[in-house]
């Protein structure tokens, strides 16, 4: 019984790499750019379709488009020819995948889709194919040959189609300016609706504790027990503490920040992050380590309240430009009081399903 050997596998992978490199070397990036922009500007739904293996690729690309914040769906070409083409509307975009560009189902589908007001893009490896010539726009994916020794099984062509489709989906997401909030929250506004439990989450449901350590204590045995109880509690410091005394808390907390808190009122004074440390060291070298945290912290930091909707907190972390995105928000008791009660992180919100 024949068996594969390492040298044969290496040769096959190297050959496939050469075929894929041919695609990268020969593809017209201008047409890819125009396609990505058309997808990003689409005012309706981007439908993907294909026959056989190309159809499987089209389904995968459509799924990637949805997961990256786009409005997309798969359209079975056989069902479309039997009435499902009626789902297409004006402003929709229909993307047809076909290596040869000669699939009978797709050629018949083009005029039907155009009659519904949808634009048709043909994605093929044959620039002179019927699909390329009849579509409103065509994208040619250069193909040297298939990895199959008989040049029949669509191995390399499917790999190229997948590379093209998934990469363009990400490019379209960037062109739309989709941020973390839109990607995580607004993309959940599907026909089935956002999950009720997720929508009802408040910040207090997903926030984590803060550890109000007291640097003025001489005996740290009780404090060590407190740290054990709050293993995932965000570190804090007092406004009078020196940076040199806070560095360990900043690096070991796993949050990338230290919250500066007034010990008497428990009110938030400001935040100090890894980025603040780098900027301080760049400006003052080690001299900054002898300065008090009240002088170094950011007093105008963004914050949220424990009753705020978790989805709103996520949007506050990833606002529209020119505002900077952050990975955490200090949580205060209410809109009036700055009393610190916790911290909510981007990671916690994502784990909660937002």
N, C-alpha and C positions, 0 to 999 in steps of 0.2 A: 504493500500500500504506500503510495507516494506521501511524503511528509515535507513540511516547510522547514527550511534551515535559516539560520540567522543571516547568512550572506544574501540569500534570495530576498528576505524581508527588507534588508538594508537597501538593496538595489531597487526594489519596488517603491519604497518610500522616497528614495532619492529621485527616481523617475517622476513620481507624482509631484515632488517639489519643483522639478524643472517645468512640468506642465503648468503648475499654478503660477510659477514665476513668469512664464510666457504671458499669462493673462494680465499680470500686473504691468508687464513691460509694454503690452500692446493696447490695453484698454484706453478709450478716449475719456479722460477724466472730465472733460467739459460736458459730455452727455450725462455722466453720472451726477455732476453738480446740478444740471438742469432738472434731472429726475428727482433728486432729493428736494430741491426747492419746490417742485410741483406737488410733491407729497406733503411738504410742510404747509403749503398754501392752500391745500385742498379744503374747501368749505363743507364738504360732505364726508362720506365714508370712503376709505381706500379699500377696494375689494381686490383680492388676489385669487387667481385661478390657474389651472394647468392640468395636463393629462398625464397619467402614469407617474413616473418618478418625479417629474417636474411639478406635478400636482402636490406631492408630499412636501416638496421644498416650499411651494407657495403657501401651504398651510402653516409651516413652521415660521416663515417670514411674517405672515399675518399675525401669528401669536406674539412674535417679537415686537411688532409694531404696537400691539395692544399693551404689552407689558412696559413699553417705553413711553406710554402716555398718549399714543395716537388712537384714532377711531378707525378700526379696521375689522374686516371679516373675510372669511373664506367663501367663495362661490363655486360650487361644484358645476363644471361645464356641462355635464350631461343633464343635470337637473335644470340648469339655466335654459337650455334649449327646449325644455318641456314646460316652461312657464315661470321658473324662478328668476328669470331675467327681469321680471317685473319689480324686483326689489330695488333695482337701480333707479336713481333719481338724478335730476340735474345737479351739477356740482360734485357728483361722485366721480371717483377715479377707478378704473378697472385695469389692473396690471396682470398681463397674461404671460406665463412662463412656458417656453417651449425651446428646447435645444435646436431642433431643426426649423422651427417656425412654420411647419407644414401640417400641423395637427388639424384634421378636418373640423373637429368640434370647435376649436378656437377661431378658425377662419369664419365659420358660420356665426359665431357669437359676436364678432366685431360689429357688423352692421346693426344687429339687434340692440347692442349696448349703446351704440351711437344714437339710435332712434329714441332711446330713453333719455338722452341728454347727457350721458356720461362720456368722459374722455377715456380713450383706450391707449395704453402703453404696452407695446410688445417687447418682451425681453427674450432675445434669441441669440444664438451663436452664428446665424447666417444672415448677413446684411441684405442679401438678395431674396430672402424668403417671402412668401405671401404675407405672413404675419407682419414682418417689418415694413412691407410696402403699404399695407392697408390700415395699419394702426395710425392714430393721430401723432404718435411719437414712438420711436423705437430706441432701444438700448441694446447695443451689440456687445456680447461677452466673448472676447477672443478665445478660441479653443484650438490648441495645437492638435490634440488627439486624445482619445480615452485611454486610461491606464489598462483597460481590458486588452489582452493580447490580440483579440480579434477586432478591436476598435468598435465594439458593439454596445456592451453594457455601459450605461451612463454613469460612470464612476467619477471621472474628473469634471465632467460638465455639471453634475449635481453639486460637487464641492464648490465649484466656481459660483454657481447660482446662490448657494447658501452664503458664501462670503459676500457676494454682492448685496443680497437682500438684507441680511442682518446688519451689515455695516451702514447701508443706506438708511435703515431704520434708526440707528443711533445718530447719524448725520441729520436726519429730519428732526429728531428730538432736540438736538442742539440748535438747529435753525429756528425752531419754534420757541426756544428759550425756556423749555420745560425745566422747572426747578424741582427740588426735593419735595416741596409741599404738593405741587401738582402731581408729581410722579406717584407719591404715596397716598394722597388723599383724594384728589379730584378724579384720578383714574378709577377710583372705586365707585364712581357714580354711574354704574352700569345699568342696563335695563332692569336687573333684579334689585338694584338699589344697594346702598351701603348697609352693612350689617348693623342692626339696631343696637346691639351691645357695644360695638366699636364706636358708633356715633354718640352714644351716651357717656362715654368715658370722660372723666374730668381729670385735671392734672393731678389731684390728690390720689387718684387711683393708680397712677403709674410713677409717681415721684419717689425719690429715695431720700433717706434721712441725711442729716448733716451731723457731724461730730463736733460739738463745741468743746474742744480741748482747752485746758487752762495752762498756759505756759508759766504762770507765776507759782504753781504748786511745786513743792520740793519732793513730795512723795508721789511717784508716778505709778505705783502698783495698782491703785484703783482705776486710774486712767487707762492702764493697759487692758483691764477687764472690760472697760467701756468700749475700747477699740475692737475687742474680740466680738462684742455683741453687735457692733455696727461695722461688720467686715466690709460692707459695700456702701458705707456712709462717706459722703464727700468731706474732705478735710477743710477746716476753717482755721483762722488765726485772728489775733487781736490787732487793732490798728497801730498799736505802739510796738509790736514785735518787729525785729529786724529781719530782712530778707534772708540772711544767712541762717537764721533759726527756723525758717519756713521751708527751705529747699527740700528737705527730706519729705515733708508732707506733700509738696507739689509733685514730686517725682514718683512717690509710692502710692498715691491715691488712685491712680488709674483713670482720673477724670480730666487730667491736663489743666487743672485749675485749683486755686485755693480761694475760698470765700472769706472776705474780710468782714468781721462781725464785731459790733460793740458789745463787750461782755456784760455790761449792766442792763442795757435796754434790749439786747438780742436783735437789734436792728442791723440790716445789711448796710455796710459802708461802701463796699465795692467788690470787684473781682480782680484776680491776678492770674493770668494764664501762662502757658508755656511760651506763647508768642510774645507776651509782655516781657518775660524773662529774657528772651533772645534780643529784643529791642533795647532793653536796659543794659545788657552786657555789651551790646554793640556801641551804645552811646557813651557809657561810663566805665566800661571794663569792670573789674572786680570792686570798684568803689561803690557800686550800687548795692552790694550785699550788706553794707553797713547802714543803709537807709531804712526808715520805718515803712511798714506796709501802707500806712495811710497816705504816704507821699507817692507811692508807686502804683497803687491800685487804680482801676478804672471806676470812677464814681458814677458815670453815666451809662452803666451797663444795662442791657435789656433784662427784664424780669417778667415774671408772670405770677398769678395768684393761684391758690390751690383749688378754687372753684371754677377757674377758667376751663373751657372745653379743651381736651387734649389736642384736637385737630387744630384749634386756634393757636395753641402753643407751637405746634409743628410749623404752621405758617409763619409765626414770628421768628422762628429759627432760620427760615429760608425765605426772606422777603425779596421783593423785586429789586434789581440793581437801581441805584448804586449802593444800597445797603449791603453790609457784609453778612455772610451766612455764619452762624455759630452752631456749636454742637451741644450746648447746654443752656439752661435758663435757671437762675436762682428762683425759688418759689417763696413768696411772702404771703402773709396771712390774708390780706385783702387789699383793696385799692387804696385805702387810706394809710394803713400801717406798713412799715418796711420790716416788720419782725420776720426774720428768716425761719422758715419751717421745713425747707427741703430743697431738693434740686431735681430737675427733670432733664433727661438727656435724650438726644436724637436716637440713640440705640434703644433706649427703653420704649420710646414711642413706636419704633419700627417693630420691636418684639411684640408690642400690644396689638399689632395688626394695622397700624395707620400707614 
